């Protein structure tokens, strides 16, 4: 059974930092590109960051320079370090695993940036 379990959500003040984690099980983790998506209320889900199986990273323009995606293949985990947070970063954040022929989603973790 494949599971992607996100954690690390909550409430943070503008300018603050937060790290999201996603623990994967039931997949050959090293063969998957891992992604973080987010969905704000009333908006479409959008891609935030990607890390390929070889470690190449790509970021949405809106988070470039503030967010860092990383993976620990020994722990089957992917992380999203978020700094200089803004209220517009408020959303449900989803972990997503994808390779040719298969893809999986986590259940999402909510965090709010507010003073």
C-alpha positions in Angstrom: 0.0 0.0 0.0 1.4 3.3 -1.1 1.3 6.2 1.4 2.6 9.7 1.3 2.1 11.3 4.7 2.8 15.1 5.1 3.5 16.8 8.4 4.7 20.1 9.7 1.7 22.4 9.1 0.4 25.0 11.5 0.4 28.7 12.1 3.4 30.9 11.4 3.9 34.7 11.4 4.8 36.6 8.3 8.5 36.4 7.8 8.8 33.2 9.7 10.0 29.8 8.6 8.5 26.3 8.5 9.6 22.9 7.3 7.2 20.4 5.8 8.0 16.8 5.6 6.6 14.0 3.5 7.2 10.3 4.4 6.8 7.9 1.6 6.1 4.1 1.9 5.2 1.4 -0.5 7.1 2.8 -3.4 10.7 2.5 -4.7 11.3 6.1 -3.5 14.6 6.6 -5.5 12.8 6.1 -8.8 10.3 8.9 -8.2 10.5 12.6 -8.8 8.9 14.2 -5.8 6.9 17.4 -5.8 5.2 19.8 -3.5 1.9 21.4 -4.6 -0.3 23.8 -2.8 -3.9 24.8 -3.0 -5.2 28.0 -1.5 -8.9 28.5 -0.8 -10.8 29.2 -4.0 -7.7 28.6 -6.2 -6.4 25.8 -8.3 -3.7 23.5 -7.1 -0.3 24.7 -8.2 3.2 23.2 -8.4 5.5 24.7 -5.8 8.7 22.7 -6.1 10.1 19.6 -7.7 13.1 17.4 -7.0 14.0 14.7 -9.5 15.3 11.3 -8.7 18.8 12.6 -9.4 18.4 15.7 -7.2 17.6 18.4 -9.7 15.4 21.0 -8.3 12.8 23.4 -9.9 10.8 26.1 -8.2 7.8 28.2 -9.0 8.7 31.8 -9.5 6.6 32.8 -6.5 8.8 30.8 -4.1 12.2 30.9 -5.7 14.8 32.0 -3.3 12.6 31.4 -0.3 11.7 27.7 -0.4 14.1 24.8 -0.7 13.1 21.2 -1.6 15.3 18.3 -0.5 15.1 14.6 -0.3 16.6 11.9 1.9 16.5 8.7 0.0 17.7 6.7 3.1 14.6 7.8 4.9 12.2 7.8 1.9 11.4 11.4 2.8 11.1 14.8 1.0 11.1 18.1 2.7 10.1 21.7 1.9 12.0 24.3 3.9 10.1 27.6 3.7 11.6 30.9 4.7 10.4 34.5 4.6 6.8 33.3 4.6 4.1 35.6 3.3 0.3 35.5 3.9 -0.1 34.4 0.3 1.8 31.2 1.1 -1.2 30.1 3.1 -2.6 26.9 1.6 -2.9 23.2 1.9 0.4 21.7 0.8 0.4 18.3 -0.9 3.3 15.9 -1.5 3.2 14.2 -4.9 5.3 11.3 -6.2 5.5 10.7 -9.9 7.2 8.5 -12.4 6.3 7.2 -15.8 3.2 5.1 -15.3 2.3 6.0 -11.8 1.6 8.9 -9.5 0.5 9.3 -5.9 -0.7 12.1 -3.7 -0.6 12.7 0.0 -3.6 13.9 2.0 -2.2 17.4 2.4 -1.1 19.5 5.4 -2.5 23.0 6.1 -0.5 25.9 7.2 -1.5 29.5 7.7 0.8 32.6 7.6 -0.8 35.2 9.7 0.0 37.7 12.4 
